[in-house]
């Protein structure tokens, strides 16, 4: 008996009953069979050893694909756990997934995973790779699965979360067996080049109420040369890490007795944020948005109407005690329920729609300590937040305009090519997280998908990432370490207008509820600053640079002329300083270069006498002498065109 497989290009092939996915790949090409690490059979990710027992679609993935890398790294995580158990049998296993840049595994242990211990584990992993142990998948009913892992409490907890009739899958390699859904390579020998990168603490299931576990991060590649290249990139990333570079260049700092996730933005960082904020606010005004200014906290009553009290309370900072019958207040995690009050101040007509509000808003979110990182994820932040109240007929055009506006902002700061787009949907299997009924969610998600397709915007889809009141387009970006975060969001809300009674009078005199678009145009300013520091390695484009020009007088004789020039440049809108210190010129130049300044003006007796300036550029080096007007023309063109 034969089965028909339909390949990605639409071609079909026949395979004999009992053939594995690997056998099918071999029929296509010996080289493809050697390179393929995992496959999709009828859209489901499966091991290459999976037996084909029906007609199906088949897609094969090599290490060059996300699916291939994740399978490869998942196998490496099992090799890590196997090595740790060999060396330290009393360690208890938690979880060990593949991540975007490699893998990690969490362990419950008193062992400190210092560099010496990591080196021993890495050596043991190399032995396991050399043994080329076959990974064999098997399943058990829930009761038998629990018996198998009775000495591993974290695995027991994971299995107990599953339905009673579940078939639980495991993978065995030699004397090591682990609870796992897969997928994996054929054998441990396929993981040629492994490096353990770091160890840290991590709460079980990411909850600070749970026990702190030891987490080991690592990565792996098919060739040593690929690993070497990655490690070189990693070192470069460390140099660009805003958490290090931003402090060195004095863009921000943190203070333990102020608190985690509460950075102090220093003058340089504050200046960049001010420039961005003014740019954004001018753009908002030009796009027909009306500015609002709303409170930073409110009674719990407001959040109960909006649904935040039921669906977002754990992420809020709450003041007061309900049990003591006190007035309970909460710092705002977003501005939407506040801005809605502007709309509700009087009756509205369809002629007033769309109505667009924006606000440069300081928000507060109670992020867990394990999630916070520099300026990327903080507990207090400022955002360019806006809400558009519109009719159903207007929503598509308004949504497209919001995305176009965000795109223009990203182009201006040079991040446009670094982002990806994600349609974030609700999780139909966890309906308690959301308000509204299933039909409304599915209908709106379909409409949003149609809008994105019509815009020819490349996007992925992710269930469970929607806000509790509506689906959204998330504009995603990765930091230098490959960690992905949301930079900008545009979402359509079908629920809150009705909850707040935000009616309008239609042309036929009937009352209707509008749709609401929640959006940011450049996102959180702190996160954007972090990404700009990393993107430009601290060397901000001229229009964003907190200090654009530094004047370096060669002697005290040119100090008065330097300060006169400083005033003239300031009057022309240039951010400029004078280095008045009694240091050698070479020292001053090197320091200005270390601070990533766009331009230096060297002013000596001859330059003052000739009425010229000697200019040094960060990008072009020594530009020689020129008149001040020529220099101003050059830098003003950079500023006005927002050259990157």
N, C-alpha and C positions, 0 to 999 in steps of 0.2 A: 504493500500500500504506500502511495506517495501523498505528500502534502504540498500545497502551492504556497510559496512565499512571495509576497509583493514587496519589492525593494523601494527605497526612497525615491529613485528616479522613475518609478512606475513600472519598471520591468518585473517580470515574474520568473521564478525558477522552481524546479521540483526537487524535493528531498525525500528520502526514504523514511518510513516510520521508524522511530527509535533514534533518529539523527539528533545530535546536539546543535546548538547555535554555532559552536566552533566548527562542526562538520560542515554546516551551511556556508560559513565564511570561507572555509577551505575550498569548497566548490567554486566560489567566486574567484579567489586568488590566494595562493599560499602566503604571499606577503601580507595580505589583508588579515588573514587568520592569525599570523604572528603578531601583528600590530594591534588588532582589536582587543580591547580590555573588558568591554561590557556591551550589552545590546538592549534594544527595546523590541519586545515582541508584543504586537498589538498595542503599542503605546506604553507597555509596562516594562520598567527597567529590570533586566534579568542577568544572571551570570552567564558566561560563555558556555558553561557546562549544562545549561538548561536544556531538557529534552523537548523537542517540538512534537506536539501531539494533535495538531489541527492546522488548517489553513490559517495563515496569519500575515500581518505586515511585519517587516524586519528592517531595523536600522542598526548599524554597527558604529561603535565609537572608539576612537584611539585616544592616546594621551593628549592629543591636541585639543580635545573637546572638554567642556566642563564635566560632562558625565564620566569621561574616561579618567580625568584627574581625580574626581571625587572617589571613584572606585579604587584607584591606585592608592590614594591617601588613606582611605578607610582600611584597606588591608594593612598599611603601615601602622595604623593605630592599634590593630590587633597584635602585630608583631611587638609593639611597645608594651602592651599589657602583658603579653606572654613573657617578655624579658623581665619585667618587673616582678611577676609572680615567681619566676625561676629564682631570681636573686633574693626576693623578700616574700616568702610564701604567705606570711600573715597579713599582707596588704589586702584590703578589700577593694573590689572594683566598682566603679560607678558607671560613667559613660565615656565613650571615645569616638566622637564623630569626625568626619572630614570637614574641613572649613575651607574658605576661599583660597588660602595660601598653604595649606598643608593639613595638619591634624592635631588633635590633643587627646589626652586621656586624663580623667579625674580619678584620684585614688584617696582612700581613707587610710591614713598612716601617720605615724609620729616621725617618720624618716624625713630629714631635710634634704630636698632634692638640690643639693649644691652642685657646683661644676664637677667635682670629683665623682659624685654619685651618678650624674648624668653621663659622664664618660664611661663608667662601668656598664650602665644600661645600654648605651649605644654599642659598646663592644659585644654585649650579649645579643642585641638585635642583629648584629652582623653574623653571629653564629647561626641564628634562626634562619636568616636569609640563605646562608650557605647550605643549610640542611634541606632547603627546597621542599618544605612540608606542604602537602596538599591541603587546601581548604575545602572541607566537605560540609555541605548544608544538610540539616535534618530538622524535622519538626516534631513537637510533642504536644499532647493535650495539656491544658493549663495545670492540672494537678500533678502530672509527671514533670512538667517544667519546673514547678515550684520545688519538687523534691530534689531535682538535679542541682538547683542553685541555693539550697537551704542554708549554706554557709556564707552566702553573699547577700547581705540584707538590702543593698541598693537594687540588686537585680530582682529580689523578691518584691520590693515595692513597685518596680516597673511592671512586673507581671501581674501583680494584684490590681493594677489600674486597667487591665484589659478585660473585655467581656468573658464570661465563664466558658463560652463555647469556642474561644479562640484557639487556633493552632499556633503555637509559639515556635519561632524559628531560631536555630542556633547554628554557629559555625565552629567546626573542630579543625585544629591544626596540630598534629602530633598529640602531645599530652595536655594541650590547652583547649578549652571550650569556652565560648562566650555567647551570651544572649545577643542576637543581632538580626535585624531585618535584611541586611546585605545592602548593596552587592559587593562581591569580592573577586580578586584575581584567582586563577587556577591554583597557584602555589606561592609560598613566601619568596621563592627564588626570583620572582619577577621584580621585586623591589631592590634595585641595585645600589642606589646611593641615598643614604639616610643621614640626616643631621638633626639632633635635638637642639632646639634654639633657646629655650628658657623654661623656667618653672615659676609658678605663682600660686596664690591661693584663689579658690573659687567656691562660693557657696553652693551646696547641693541644690540643684534645680534653680539656681540664680536667686534664691530667696535668703535674705540676710537673717531670717529666723532659723534657718537650717544650719547644719554643721559646716565649718570651713574645711574644704578638701584640698589636696595638693594636685595641681594641674601641671602637666608637662606638655609643652608645645614642641612640635617638630615639623619637618618637611621632608620630602623624598622625591627623587627623580629617577628616570630610567638610565641616565648616564652621569658619571662623575662630572663631566664638563658642564652639564646643565645645572647641577647642584652648585658648582663653583660660580657660574654666571649669576645664579639666583642670590647666592650669599654676597656677591659683589654689589648687586642691586640693593640688597638689604642694608649694607653698610652705607650706601648713598642715601637710602631712605632715612636712616638714623640721623644723618647730617641735616636732612631737610625737616625732620620731625618738628612740628611747631612747638611741641611741649618743651623741646630743648632749645631750638633756635629762637623761638619767640621770647624766651626768658633771657637768652644771651644778648639779643638785640634790644631788650627792654621794651617789648610790646605789652607784656603782661607779667604778673607774678601772682603767687598764691601764698596765703598765710595760714598756718595751722589753726591759730586761735580765732580766725574768722570763720573757717569751715570749708569742707570739701565741696567742690562744685560752685564756689563763690569767688571767682577770680577778680583780681584788681587789674583793671585795664589802665596801663601806664600812658603817659602823654603820646608816645608814638602810636600805640594801638588805638587810643581814643581819637586821635586825629584821623586815622584811616577810616574808622567807623563814622566819624562826623562827615567826612567827604562822601562816603557811600550813602549815608542817610540823606544828605542834601540832594545828591543825585537822584536817589529813589523818590524822594518827596516831590521834586520838580517833575519827574516823569509821571507820578500819580496824578498830580494836578492837571498836567497836559492831557491825561487820558480820561478826564472827567470824574475823578474821584473827589469826594468831599471829606475833609479832615475832621476827625472827632478826637475827643480827649475824655477818657472814661476812668472810673476808679480802679485802683489796683486790688481791691478786695470787696467782698459783698457778703451779705447774709446767706446762709445755707438755702434760704427760700428760693433765691435766684437759680442756684445750681440744681435744685430739686425740679424746677420747671424744665430746665434745659436737658436734664437727664444725667448731668455730670456727677451728681451726688450718688446716683445708683451705679453708674458705669465707669466713673473715673476717680472716685473718692480716694483710692490708695495713692494716686499720683498727685494729690493736692496737699498743701500746707494748711492745716485747720487750726483755728484759734477759738478757744472756748470749749465747753463740755455740755453736750446735750443732756446727759444724765443728771446734771445739776440744774437743769432748766435755765441755762444761761443762753444769751444770744450767741449763736455760733456763727463765726465769720470764716471765710477762706480766701487766701490769696488767689488771684485769678490765674488759671492755667492757659486761658485763651480769652479773646475779647468778644467773641460772637454774641453771647447773651447780653453783653453791655451795649454793643452797637445796635442791637435790635431795638433797644429802648428809644433810640432816635427815630426809627421808623414808626414806633408805636405812639409817639408824642401826639399825633393827630391822625384823622382818617386819611387814607391814600387812594388815589385814582390810578387807573392803568396808564394815564398820561404821564405820570411821574416816574414810571418804570422804563428802563432799568434805573435803579438808584444804587449808587456806588459809594461805599464808605471806606476810608482807610485810616490807619493810626500807626504811628511808631510806638509800639507797645512793649512795656517791660512785663514779662510773664514769669511764673514760678511753677516749677514742676519738681516733685519729690522723687528724683531719680535715685535708684539704688546705688550704693557706694561702688559696687563692682562695675557699673556701667559708665562712670564718669571718667573723662579723659581730657585734660587740658582745657581748651576752649571748644572742643568738638561737642561734648555733652556736659551741660552744667545745670545747676538748679535755679539760677536766675539768668535770664537772657532777654535780649531786645530783638524784636522782629518787625518786619514790614507787613503787617497783617491787614487784610481787607475783606469786606463782604459785599456781595452784589445781590440785590433783591430784584428778581426779574420774572417775567411771565414764562410759561413753558415754551412759547414761540421764540423767545429771545435767548434761551439758555445756551443753545449751541454756539451762536455767534459770540456771546459773552465769554463762554468757556474758551473758545479759540483765541479770543483777544487776550485773555489772561495768560495762556500758554505762550503766545507770541511776545507778550510783554516780558515774561520771565526769560524767554530765549534772548531777547535784546539785552536784558540786564547781564545775562551770562556771557554774551559776546563782548560786552563792554569791559568786563573784568577778566576775560580770557579763560573762563571755565566751560564754555559752551561745548567744546569737543571732549570734555572729560566726564560728561554726565550720561546716564541712561534713564529710560522711562519705564515706569511700572504702573499698571492698572491694579490698584489694591482693592480687592473685593471682600465681601463678608465671608464668614465661615458658616455655611449652611448647617454644619453639624454641631455648631455651638451658638445657637440662636439667642441664648440668654445674654450674650455680650452686646446685642444690638437692639435698637428700637425699630418699630415698623414691621410689616409682614413680609413674608417671603416673595410674594408676587411683586411688591413695590421694589424690593432689592433687585430681583432678577431683571425687571423691566428697565430700571435706571442703569444697571450695569451694562445691559445690551445697548442702550442709547449712548452711554459714554464710549463704549467700544466702537460704535459706528462713527462717532465724532473723531476719535483718534485715527481710525482707518481712513476717513475722509481727509484728515490732515496729512496723511502719509507719514505718520510719526511711528518709528519703530518702537515697539513696547513689548514687555513681558506681562504676564498676569500672575498675581499671587493672592491666594485665598487667606483670609484671616488678618489681612493688613489694613482693612478699611477702618475709618472712624466709626464710632458706634451709631452715628446718625447718617452715614452715607458713604458711597464708594469714592475713591479719589485717584487722581493721577499723582504719583510721587516721582519727583525728579531726583534720582539717586546719584551719589558721587562717592568715590573711595578716597580715603586718606593715603598717605605714602606707604602705610603698612598693609594696604589692601582691605581695610575694614570699611564696609559700606554703611553710609548713613543717608537719611533723607535731607536734601538741601532745600527744596521748594515743593510745595503741595498746592494742588488745585482740586477741590472736591465739590461735588454737587450734593445738596442736602434737600431731601424731600420731606423731612419730619419736623424740624424745629419751628418752621413758620406756623404750622398748625398748633404746636404745643404752646406757642406764645400768643396765638390769636392774631397773627400778622395778616389781616385781610386787606384786600384792595377792591375797589368798585370797578367792574369790567364795563366795557362800552355799552352793554345791554342792560346795565343796572344791577346785575347779579354780583354777589360777593364771592371772591375766590381767594385761595391761598397761593402765594407766589412760591417759586423755587429759590433757593439761596446758594450762591457759589461762595465757598470759603477759599481764600487763596493768599499766598505770599508771593511777592515779586522777586525778592532776592534772598528770602529766608532769614534765618537767625544771623544777626550781624557778627556775633562772637564766632560762630562756626565758619562763616564766610571768611572772617579775618584769619582763622587758623588755616583754612584751605589756601588762601592767598600766600601766606607765609611759606607753606610747603610748595606750592606751585612755582613760586619765583625764588625759592631758597632765601627769602628775606629781601631780595632785590626788587622792591615794588616798582611797577611801571611809573613813569614820570608823573602822570596825573594823580596817582594814588600815594606817591611817596610822602611820608610825613615831613621830611626835610628834603627839599628838592635841590638846593644849592648850598654849598658851604664856601665861604670866602676865607682864604688862607693868606693873611699878610705875612710877607717874608721878614719884615723888621717892624719895630715899633714906629718907625717913621711913616709907614703906610697904614697904620691903624686907624687914623682919622678918616682917610680916604676909603678904607674898607667899611667903616660904619656908615659913611655917607652913601656908599654904593648899596649897602644893605637896606637902608631906608628907601632908596629909589626902587630897588627890586620888590620890596614889600608893597610899595605903592602901586606896583604893576601886578600885584596878586601872586607873587612868588614866595614860597616858604623858604626862608633863607636864614642862616646864622653866620656869625663871624667867630673863628677860632682865635681868640685873643691870647692864648697861652704862650709863654716864652719857651717854646719847644722848637727843635729843628724842623725844617720844612718836610724832610723825608718822613719823620715820625708822624707829622700831621696828615700827610697824604696817605700813609699806610693805615692810620686809624680810620680815616674817612672811607677808605676802600673796605675795611673790615665791617664798617657800619652800612655798607651797600648803598652809599649815596649816589644819586644819578650824576651830579656834576660838582666839580670843584673849580673855583676861580683862584688862581695864584696871582697875588698882587705885590709886585716889588716896585722899587723906585723907578725903574725904566718904564714899566707899564703905566704908572701914574703920570710920568712925564709925557709919554706918547699918547695918552688917552685911550688905551686899549686894555683888554683883559687876556690873561693866559688861561686857557680852558682845558680841563681834563674831564673826559667822559668815562663813565663806568663801562660802557659798551665799546667805545672806540679809542680809548686811551688818550694820549696827548693830541689835542686838536690845534695847538699853536695859539697865536694871538689873533684877536678880532675885536671889533668895536663892541661896546656894550649893547648897542641896538641890534647888531647882527646876532649876538648871542641870544638876546631876548626873542628875536624872530624865530630862531631855531627851536628854543625850548617851548615857546608858545604854540608852535605848530604841533609839537608832541602832545602838549596838554589838551589843546582844542580837539585834536583828532582822536584823543585817548589811545595813543599808540602804545602797543604792548611790547 
